[in-house]
């Protein structure tokens, strides 16, 4: 009897679909309020990239060649990827206390769209990350770096897509492990190789063959390549490849994530 | 409001399959106030989680507020309020914001959500805390906020899962006062799980006793208690010989059960016996004891408790798990 009932669409299906966007917006606002009340959080998240900019990038000048001469032009795009990597990678941290306290459960009992519970959070994270990137770009432009405007816009959009994919994965990990002491080492353990093998700090051309091969297996490398091309005003195939990788990651992550939220009651 | 048939839920723990709920049939009508009473691990919460769409039943059916929990979970969710065992509000959120958001999630427009938020802050005496962050609230305030969030959409059916755990007696009394007021005002159907006997006894109109995943008794607290034959009469005597004699005298009373003599070192020997209408039987008992030359030191009559009911049904005490 249940089987036959399932095959028929529930009468409220249309209404439910129509409200998904509204639900995303409500969840987005709920998360956004936390940041708006403590804007210093935005600056804290920028600390790591700004330190790299001030204390690491001068070392690159000693390298000479294209990396050394325009060190910021080469380094800043990768730095933004690093920001995206860490800001989104740890996004799931915000869900852990709600999983433990019962707040997530309370939201699951409400008629809110399951996908919106995930997407609203992910988009709020992306908005915060986007703000941080704008501030960093404003900083480097103020210090004299010239960036092609269109390249910067497409580059930032690409990073938002990457961020959506990565923070969705981070929420998936949070939903799966539920405990901070498990979550933190898993995320840290995943992010470090992703960063080191993406060539954001030093060009992977310097790497021995096996290391270079490993870096080509890292999806983040392709986004780094695309960002460097966009910030140099080069619209080569690297841009398309970077977008394809980031979009693919985001779509797969969201599809899996939507299912995970649906079954996340315990 | 609630109809379940053969509702079952099993969990896999390692290689073992644990049957948490085994074929439960529950029918709750509109406006009823029902308590699910049972020891920890009896299956109360698992049942509640299936009824609130948090858990899929392994088998069986459940219709809640007119909709099947599996086929139309969203329709069920729209119509029910839920106060879980944990805290529903986000730690860093402000009280007013969380209530307002909760209203929007249930489809209220902004104006309605705002006015309901104001009403509930008032009703649950959270006015002063409205602009505070949730972590700054006292335990009682947090619990009241949980309840307010469960009520924002004026559900016809409210589920409360162990709502008074961790509350001091004062807050606990307040909680039930709020629930009673709510029922008076809106005729809300209330289903509550509890392992506090007094709550099931005092507040609820109907008690479902659950043990090992099954409903083993269903009725009003008074009906259930009447299944325990008689009130408990306890009297103490000076020595064991007097107690033994007193026990024989007591057993001769009409409608008396078997007397039990309890002798504990350092305490006066006690005679326990179940007698119907213990208060009325007491004068006769005293006269008989006097006639036999037994002078009781103290006499007490107590009505059966729900714990006695549970003991009669299962041979175990509800309180055993707590010690």
Interface residues (C-beta under 8 A of the other chain):
Chain A: X1 X2 X5 X6 X8 X10 X11 X12 X16 X19 X23 X26 X29 X30 X33 X34 X97 X98 X100 X101 X102 X103 X105 X106 X107 X108 X109 X110 X111 X112 X265
Chain B: X49 X52 X53 X54 X55 X61 X68 X70 X71 X72 X74 X75 X77 X78 X80 X82 X84 X85 X86 X87 X88 X89 X90 X91 X92 X93 X94 X97 X101 X102 X104 X105 X106 X107 X146 X149
